[in-house]
Amino acid sequence: MVIKKNFLVLLEPSGVQFEVGPGETLVEAAQRLGVDQLRFGCQLGGCGRCKLQVLTGEYQHEDLSWIHVSKEEESKGITLACCTRALGDLVITQEL
């Protein structure tokens, strides 16, 4: 039996929290729940508007546009919300 679990995402510094379902991107969850504090644009990784830093927690992301996220930034937990899925509870910020 596979147990699918939602994860809690805390957006700092606003303190807004929202749940992300299994396989759902951070942007998909924010849209579904009406979380308007998470900035996003094209939802395809092309505009960079949803750029954020994961402060704590595990996540995975699809291939990122190096125009918006450099290898150095990626190593510091910077990613795009539209390409990122939680693997556990996360603390994130868009204050870069």
Buried (B, 14 or more C-beta within 10 A) or exposed (E): EEEEEBBBBBBBEEEBEBBBBEEBBBBBBBBEBEBEEBEBEEBEBEBBBBBBBBEEBEBEBEEBEEEBBEEEBEEEBBBBBBBBBBEEBBBBBBEE
